[in-house]
Amino acid sequence: MFIRLFHARVRPGRQAEFKRTVEMLSLPAIQEKSGMIACYPGQPVGAGSTDFILVTVWRDVEDAETRTKEDWARAIVPAEALPLVEDWNLYDYKSYGVFEQPLKPLFKSI
């Protein structure tokens, strides 16, 4: 499995707007991609925090690939949300310690 972590630092005071934009424009488009196993958006816990993350899990690296990491980031941060973002990073990981094709989810739905 292949794990991709997207981290964005949103401009102070723009967190709610960023979250709404990602929920409406980004998540539906990402979740329908072939090869995606899981998608976990994360929002700040503290009132003053501006960090957001999105963790996606894919069958393999080919399923998650796009031409460049910037193209993939644009899928997460559409043009409408770019003015809301101060900085972003994208990290790629190969899973370990779990079956490549798990028989059941590692975590139960809440």
Backbone as CSV, one residue per row, in Angstrom:
resi,resn,N_x,N_y,N_z,CA_x,CA_y,CA_z,C_x,C_y,C_z
1,MET,0.838,-1.179,0.000,0.000,0.000,0.000,0.886,1.246,0.000
2,PHE,0.299,2.326,-0.460,0.987,3.591,-0.597,0.191,4.653,0.166
3,ILE,0.891,5.448,0.970,0.244,6.463,1.809,0.744,7.836,1.379
4,ARG,-0.176,8.746,1.223,0.187,10.109,0.861,-0.380,11.031,1.942
5,LEU,0.479,11.912,2.459,0.087,12.871,3.491,0.244,14.279,2.925
6,PHE,-0.842,15.001,2.892,-0.842,16.394,2.456,-1.031,17.254,3.695
7,HIS,-0.157,18.236,3.875,-0.228,19.143,5.025,-0.323,20.571,4.496
8,ALA,-1.295,21.319,4.991,-1.445,22.720,4.590,-1.512,23.597,5.821
9,ARG,-0.830,24.715,5.754,-0.945,25.747,6.786,-1.815,26.848,6.177
10,VAL,-2.964,27.059,6.805,-3.962,27.999,6.292,-3.763,29.357,6.963
11,ARG,-4.044,30.401,6.226,-3.907,31.756,6.783,-4.825,31.907,8.002
12,PRO,-4.333,32.539,9.062,-5.150,32.720,10.271,-6.494,33.372,9.949
13,GLY,-7.532,32.854,10.582,-8.872,33.373,10.389,-9.592,32.827,9.169
14,ARG,-8.911,32.007,8.367,-9.507,31.480,7.132,-9.772,29.981,7.209
15,GLN,-9.641,29.400,8.414,-9.771,27.954,8.580,-11.147,27.434,8.150
16,ALA,-12.215,28.061,8.583,-13.565,27.585,8.257,-13.801,27.636,6.753
17,GLU,-13.343,28.688,6.115,-13.504,28.833,4.669,-12.713,27.760,3.920
18,PHE,-11.486,27.502,4.385,-10.668,26.459,3.771,-11.341,25.092,3.917
19,LYS,-11.788,24.790,5.115,-12.431,23.501,5.374,-13.652,23.317,4.473
20,ARG,-14.482,24.335,4.369,-15.677,24.269,3.527,-15.312,24.026,2.062
21,THR,-14.307,24.724,1.576,-13.886,24.581,0.185,-13.380,23.172,-0.091
22,VAL,-12.563,22.645,0.799,-12.035,21.292,0.625,-13.168,20.267,0.679
23,GLU,-14.105,20.437,1.621,-15.238,19.502,1.737,-16.094,19.497,0.477
24,MET,-16.312,20.653,-0.095,-17.215,20.760,-1.247,-16.537,20.419,-2.573
25,LEU,-15.281,20.801,-2.742,-14.632,20.649,-4.042,-13.605,19.518,-4.106
26,SER,-12.801,19.374,-3.067,-11.673,18.443,-3.133,-12.040,17.012,-2.771
27,LEU,-12.662,16.832,-1.622,-12.912,15.473,-1.129,-13.741,14.623,-2.086
28,PRO,-14.825,15.138,-2.660,-15.577,14.294,-3.593,-14.733,13.840,-4.788
29,ALA,-13.913,14.719,-5.321,-13.088,14.370,-6.478,-12.014,13.343,-6.123
30,ILE,-11.416,13.486,-4.959,-10.347,12.577,-4.544,-10.905,11.198,-4.204
31,GLN,-12.030,11.164,-3.511,-12.584,9.899,-3.045,-13.082,9.009,-4.173
32,GLU,-13.341,9.559,-5.338,-13.813,8.733,-6.445,-12.688,8.153,-7.289
33,LYS,-11.450,8.463,-6.969,-10.305,7.966,-7.736,-10.151,6.460,-7.599
34,SER,-9.826,5.822,-8.691,-9.595,4.383,-8.705,-8.351,4.045,-7.887
35,GLY,-8.428,2.979,-7.111,-7.278,2.539,-6.332,-7.209,3.099,-4.933
36,MET,-8.102,4.043,-4.592,-8.083,4.603,-3.253,-8.709,3.623,-2.270
37,ILE,-8.012,3.412,-1.162,-8.507,2.536,-0.103,-9.166,3.361,0.997
38,ALA,-8.549,4.492,1.355,-9.072,5.311,2.450,-8.666,6.766,2.262
39,CYS,-9.460,7.647,2.858,-9.200,9.085,2.809,-9.577,9.654,4.174
40,TYR,-8.615,10.299,4.836,-8.840,10.836,6.180,-8.434,12.309,6.230
41,PRO,-9.388,13.233,6.132,-9.053,14.641,6.314,-8.942,14.951,7.802
42,GLY,-8.007,15.799,8.162,-7.820,16.170,9.565,-7.811,17.677,9.724
43,GLN,-8.549,18.145,10.713,-8.626,19.580,10.988,-7.948,19.893,12.312
44,PRO,-7.630,21.152,12.537,-6.961,21.533,13.774,-7.808,21.217,15.005
45,VAL,-7.136,20.879,16.088,-7.815,20.632,17.348,-7.879,21.920,18.159
46,GLY,-6.784,22.641,18.207,-6.747,23.891,18.958,-7.366,25.031,18.169
47,ALA,-7.988,25.944,18.867,-8.678,27.060,18.219,-7.726,27.927,17.395
48,GLY,-6.473,28.049,17.825,-5.536,28.906,17.128,-4.721,28.207,16.052
49,SER,-4.875,26.904,15.917,-4.075,26.159,14.950,-4.556,26.409,13.530
50,THR,-3.642,26.421,12.614,-3.975,26.641,11.209,-3.544,25.461,10.338
51,ASP,-3.138,24.347,10.942,-2.654,23.185,10.200,-3.795,22.226,9.870
52,PHE,-3.888,21.838,8.611,-4.829,20.839,8.143,-4.037,19.737,7.465
53,ILE,-4.553,18.508,7.514,-3.909,17.404,6.818,-4.951,16.611,6.041
54,LEU,-4.462,15.858,5.090,-5.279,14.880,4.394,-4.398,13.657,4.187
55,VAL,-4.821,12.527,4.730,-4.099,11.269,4.578,-4.908,10.402,3.617
56,THR,-4.265,9.957,2.549,-4.926,9.041,1.627,-4.113,7.758,1.556
57,VAL,-4.827,6.638,1.421,-4.194,5.328,1.323,-4.624,4.725,-0.012
58,TRP,-3.630,4.224,-0.752,-3.840,3.714,-2.103,-3.337,2.272,-2.202
59,ARG,-3.870,1.527,-3.165,-3.390,0.159,-3.396,-1.900,0.155,-3.703
60,ASP,-1.467,1.060,-4.576,-0.042,1.141,-4.913,0.274,2.543,-5.418
61,VAL,1.553,2.793,-5.629,1.999,4.135,-6.008,1.424,4.547,-7.367
62,GLU,1.227,3.600,-8.263,0.688,3.939,-9.584,-0.724,4.506,-9.491
63,ASP,-1.512,4.013,-8.543,-2.872,4.523,-8.369,-2.876,5.975,-7.898
64,ALA,-1.880,6.369,-7.150,-1.832,7.726,-6.590,-1.082,8.697,-7.496
65,GLU,-0.410,8.188,-8.498,0.448,9.036,-9.315,-0.315,10.049,-10.156
66,THR,0.291,11.192,-10.288,-0.098,12.214,-11.256,1.207,12.673,-11.878
67,ARG,1.129,13.630,-12.758,2.359,14.068,-13.422,3.386,14.609,-12.433
68,THR,2.949,15.418,-11.489,3.868,15.968,-10.489,3.147,16.065,-9.153
69,LYS,3.905,16.262,-8.108,3.302,16.452,-6.785,2.492,17.743,-6.746
70,GLU,2.899,18.735,-7.518,2.148,19.988,-7.557,0.766,19.761,-8.160
71,ASP,0.675,18.883,-9.191,-0.632,18.564,-9.775,-1.529,17.919,-8.735
72,TRP,-0.955,17.018,-7.945,-1.747,16.334,-6.930,-2.199,17.342,-5.869
73,ALA,-1.321,18.239,-5.482,-1.674,19.243,-4.484,-2.777,20.160,-5.002
74,ARG,-2.768,20.465,-6.298,-3.829,21.300,-6.863,-5.188,20.601,-6.808
75,ALA,-5.167,19.267,-6.814,-6.427,18.529,-6.663,-6.979,18.711,-5.256
76,ILE,-6.087,18.871,-4.279,-6.507,19.071,-2.893,-6.868,20.533,-2.659
77,VAL,-6.038,21.422,-3.159,-6.256,22.856,-2.962,-6.657,23.457,-4.308
78,PRO,-7.951,23.505,-4.585,-8.392,24.077,-5.862,-8.081,25.571,-5.918
79,ALA,-8.164,26.125,-7.093,-7.830,27.539,-7.306,-8.567,28.443,-6.329
80,GLU,-9.807,28.088,-5.996,-10.600,28.905,-5.072,-9.994,28.952,-3.676
81,ALA,-9.236,27.918,-3.310,-8.679,27.846,-1.953,-7.232,28.320,-1.880
82,LEU,-6.563,28.490,-3.009,-5.148,28.894,-2.993,-4.884,30.160,-2.183
83,PRO,-5.708,31.208,-2.279,-5.445,32.409,-1.474,-5.556,32.170,0.033
84,LEU,-6.168,31.052,0.435,-6.355,30.747,1.852,-5.142,30.047,2.458
85,VAL,-4.234,29.543,1.623,-3.126,28.702,2.075,-1.831,29.499,2.141
86,GLU,-1.155,29.433,3.283,0.164,30.057,3.446,1.260,29.172,2.882
87,ASP,1.159,27.861,3.182,2.224,26.930,2.822,1.640,25.522,2.780
88,TRP,2.239,24.648,1.988,1.800,23.256,1.957,2.988,22.348,1.678
89,ASN,2.838,21.089,2.093,3.838,20.054,1.843,3.121,18.759,1.509
90,LEU,3.802,17.918,0.755,3.259,16.628,0.374,4.310,15.571,0.662
91,TYR,3.907,14.509,1.356,4.827,13.447,1.755,4.277,12.105,1.275
92,ASP,5.142,11.253,0.763,4.758,9.928,0.287,5.430,8.856,1.131
93,TYR,4.677,7.770,1.408,5.178,6.682,2.242,4.743,5.339,1.676
94,LYS,5.562,4.340,1.878,5.210,2.954,1.578,4.853,2.312,2.908
95,SER,3.739,1.593,2.949,3.318,0.983,4.211,4.243,-0.174,4.576
96,TYR,4.243,-0.504,5.846,4.997,-1.659,6.339,4.280,-2.213,7.554
97,GLY,4.522,-3.464,7.859,3.951,-4.057,9.056,2.479,-4.431,8.943
98,VAL,1.914,-4.306,7.752,0.524,-4.708,7.530,0.468,-5.507,6.237
99,PHE,-0.589,-6.302,6.104,-0.776,-7.034,4.857,-0.942,-6.038,3.721
100,GLU,-0.401,-6.373,2.565,-0.596,-5.502,1.399,-2.071,-5.421,1.027
101,GLN,-2.793,-6.502,1.175,-4.226,-6.536,0.896,-4.934,-6.966,2.178
102,PRO,-5.200,-6.044,3.104,-5.812,-6.436,4.370,-7.159,-7.125,4.150
103,LEU,-7.416,-8.137,4.967,-8.670,-8.862,4.881,-9.811,-8.062,5.479
104,LYS,-9.499,-7.170,6.413,-10.510,-6.310,7.010,-9.840,-4.973,7.335
105,PRO,-10.635,-3.924,7.519,-10.035,-2.621,7.819,-9.218,-2.663,9.106
106,LEU,-8.157,-1.872,9.141,-7.340,-1.787,10.337,-8.079,-1.056,11.449
107,PHE,-8.982,-0.152,11.063,-9.739,0.625,12.038,-11.220,0.480,11.729
108,LYS,-12.022,0.360,12.748,-13.458,0.287,12.546,-14.013,1.680,12.330
109,SER,-15.064,1.751,11.551,-15.752,3.037,11.347,-16.383,3.482,12.651
110,ILE,-16.394,4.768,12.836,-16.986,5.320,14.059,-18.472,5.527,13.848
